[in-house]
Amino acid sequence: MTYYDDISEGYEELHKEEQEKKIMLIKAFFEPKSHEKLLDVGCGTGLTTEPWQCIRYGIDPAKKLIERARQKDIIEYKIAPAENIPYPDGFFDHVVSITAIQNFFDIRKGLLEIKRVGKKSFVLSALKRSGKIDVIRQLINDMFEVKKEIEEEKDLIFFAS
C-alpha cells in the first residue's frame, strides 16, 4: 500500500484545482491532435489525462488511484511504475508527466522510459520545493531537448522534444 493508495478517496479533493490550473497553462503551449496518442505517466485518478482531446493512456503505480480513474472514462489505464512502462518503443506521439517525477523511485530510469516510449514531444513537471528538483532539472536538460521551461506556482514545467 502506497501513500497515494491511502489518500485515493480524497485525492481529487486535495489536488483537482491545482492540477487543472497547470493543465490550462500547459494548453497554452501544447495541444495534441485528435488522432495522436498521449501517455500520462503518474496519471493518478486521471485528472491530468482526461483534458486532452486525443487517444489517451495513463499509468500509475498506485492501484487504488487507477481504480478510481477507470470509473470515469474510455482512457486506457494501467498499473505500472514510470521505471517500467508497458508499451513498445516510440508508441506515443506525446508523453506528459505532471507533478509526478519527484515521486519516481528511480528518476533517471523513469525519464529514460518516458523518452523510450515517446517520439514527438514531452511535457514534464516537478514540484519546485522537492529536494530532488535540481537533479530533475539537470536530468531533463541532459536527456531531452528542452524548448521551454515555465516556473508555475508550485512546479517547474518543461516542454521538450
C-alpha positions in Angstrom: 0.0 0.0 0.0 1.4 3.3 -1.0 0.8 6.9 0.3 -1.3 7.5 -2.8 -3.4 4.4 -2.3 -4.0 5.6 1.3 -5.3 9.0 0.0 -7.0 7.8 -3.1 -10.6 8.6 -1.9 -9.7 12.3 -1.2 -7.1 12.7 -3.9 -9.1 14.8 -6.2 -10.4 17.0 -3.4 -6.7 17.6 -2.5 -5.3 18.2 -6.0 -8.0 18.9 -8.6 -7.9 22.7 -8.6 -4.1 22.8 -8.6 -3.8 20.3 -11.4 -6.5 22.0 -13.5 -4.6 25.3 -13.3 -1.4 23.5 -14.6 -3.3 21.9 -17.4 -4.7 25.3 -18.5 -1.2 26.8 -18.5 0.2 23.8 -20.4 -2.6 24.0 -23.0 -1.4 27.5 -24.0 1.8 25.8 -25.4 0.8 22.2 -26.1 -2.3 20.6 -27.6 -2.1 17.2 -29.2 -4.1 16.4 -32.4 -7.2 14.2 -32.1 -5.5 11.2 -33.9 -2.3 11.3 -31.8 -1.5 9.1 -28.8 -0.6 10.6 -25.5 0.7 8.8 -22.4 0.3 10.3 -18.9 2.9 9.0 -16.6 1.9 9.2 -12.9 -1.7 9.8 -14.0 -3.3 9.3 -10.6 -7.1 9.4 -10.9 -6.9 10.7 -14.4 -7.1 14.5 -13.7 -4.1 15.1 -16.0 -5.1 12.5 -18.6 -8.8 13.5 -19.2 -8.4 17.1 -20.5 -6.6 16.1 -23.8 -8.7 15.6 -26.9 -6.7 12.7 -28.4 -6.1 9.0 -27.8 -5.2 8.8 -24.2 -3.4 6.3 -22.0 -2.4 6.6 -18.3 -0.1 4.7 -16.0 0.4 5.0 -12.2 1.9 2.6 -9.7 -0.9 3.3 -7.2 -3.6 0.6 -7.7 -6.3 2.5 -5.9 -5.8 5.7 -7.9 -6.0 3.7 -11.1 -9.2 2.0 -9.9 -10.7 5.5 -9.4 -9.5 6.6 -12.8 -11.1 3.6 -14.6 -14.5 4.6 -13.3 -14.5 7.8 -15.4 -13.6 7.4 -19.0 -12.6 5.4 -22.0 -9.0 6.1 -21.5 -6.7 3.0 -21.2 -5.2 3.0 -17.7 -2.6 0.5 -16.4 -1.0 0.0 -13.1 2.7 0.5 -13.8 5.7 2.5 -12.5 7.5 5.1 -14.6 10.6 2.9 -14.5 8.9 0.1 -16.4 6.3 1.5 -18.9 4.5 -1.4 -20.5 4.4 -0.1 -24.1 6.8 -0.5 -27.0 9.5 2.0 -28.1 8.1 5.1 -29.8 4.5 4.1 -29.2 3.3 7.6 -28.2 3.3 10.8 -30.0 3.4 12.7 -26.7 4.2 11.9 -23.1 3.2 14.0 -20.2 4.1 13.7 -16.5 2.5 16.3 -14.4 3.8 16.8 -10.8 4.9 13.1 -10.6 8.7 12.9 -11.4 9.8 13.8 -7.9 7.9 10.6 -6.8 9.6 8.2 -9.2 11.5 5.5 -7.4 14.4 6.0 -9.8 14.1 9.4 -11.6 16.8 8.7 -14.2 15.3 5.3 -15.2 11.8 6.8 -15.3 12.9 9.6 -17.6 14.7 7.1 -19.8 11.5 5.1 -20.1 9.5 8.2 -20.9 12.0 9.0 -23.6 11.9 5.4 -24.9 8.1 5.3 -25.4 7.7 8.9 -26.7 8.5 10.2 -30.2 7.4 13.8 -30.7 7.1 15.8 -27.5 7.2 15.7 -23.8 5.7 17.9 -21.1 7.3 17.2 -17.8 6.7 18.9 -14.5 8.0 18.5 -10.9 7.5 20.2 -7.6 9.8 23.2 -7.1 10.0 22.5 -3.4 11.2 18.9 -3.9 14.6 18.3 -2.6 15.2 16.5 -5.9 14.4 19.5 -8.2 18.0 20.3 -9.1 18.7 16.7 -10.1 15.4 16.5 -12.0 16.1 19.7 -13.9 19.6 18.5 -14.8 18.4 15.1 -16.0 15.7 16.6 -18.1 18.1 19.0 -19.7 20.6 16.2 -20.3 18.1 13.7 -21.8 15.7 15.9 -23.7 15.8 19.0 -25.9 14.1 21.5 -23.7 12.2 24.1 -25.8 10.6 26.0 -23.0 10.7 26.0 -19.2 8.0 27.7 -17.1 8.0 28.3 -13.4 4.5 27.9 -12.2 3.2 28.5 -8.7 4.3 25.1 -7.4 6.0 23.3 -10.4 8.7 23.7 -12.9 7.2 22.7 -16.3 9.4 21.6 -19.2 8.3 21.4 -22.8 10.7 19.2 -24.7 11.3 17.0 -27.7 
